């Protein structure tokens, strides 16, 4: 009998580390260099999802984009 999960990639420590860093960058993007940390968090979230941390990797990527948008909006509000 064939294993149904043979094609699924198991979660690795690298995937979890990328996902955690993406969440950290999402928070940092709100306060420091939103575009830089937002893009870095997006990339790390996608890498974490591809390496096997499926739901959390995609959530981290989305959180990084939201953090970057909030950071840019906060910076624009403080400048004006």
Protein Blocks (a to p, Z undefined) as FASTA:
>chain_A
ZZfklmpccddfklmmmmmmmmmmmmmmmmnokllmmmmmmmmmmmmmmnopmmlmmmmm
mmmmmmmmmmmmmmmmmmZZ
